[in-house]
Amino acid sequence: MYLTFTKSFEKSQEIFNRLLLDREEIEKSIGVTLNWDNDGQKIYISVPTLGFNDLNNLPDRKKVQKYLSEMSNNMINAFRNRLELISKEI
């Protein structure tokens, strides 16, 4: 699960920097330490990868589904209002 910005969007760096200012609060609301990657070409904000053995194994599949569902919801809740506010300000 990740949030990314296209490199052709001229405000990507500014949005990323604004989100970084709220990093601690964002991560607290999501419940995990996120990966904040910016190599100058691509920007990714992502949740940690969940380990599993075999998605054909029902318990592993359920574990991954639950994690992705929770992280999707948490990411949306953490970023939605912030991105709306930032987009109005820039």
Residue pairs with C-beta under 8 A, 6 or more apart in sequence:
1 46
1 47
1 68
1 71
1 72
1 75
2 44
2 45
2 46
2 47
3 44
3 45
3 46
3 75
3 79
4 42
4 43
4 44
4 45
5 12
5 15
5 16
5 43
6 12
7 41
7 42
7 43
11 90
12 43
13 38
13 43
14 90
15 83
15 86
15 87
15 90
16 36
16 38
16 43
16 45
18 82
18 86
19 26
19 45
19 79
19 82
19 86
20 36
22 82
23 34
23 36
26 34
26 78
26 79
26 82
27 33
27 34
29 74
29 77
29 78
30 47
30 71
30 74
30 75
30 78
31 74
32 47
32 48
32 71
33 48
34 45
34 46
34 47
34 48
35 44
35 45
35 46
35 47
35 48
36 45
37 43
37 44
37 45
37 46
38 44
47 71
47 75
50 63
50 64
50 67
50 68
52 60
52 63
52 64
53 60
54 60
55 61
55 64
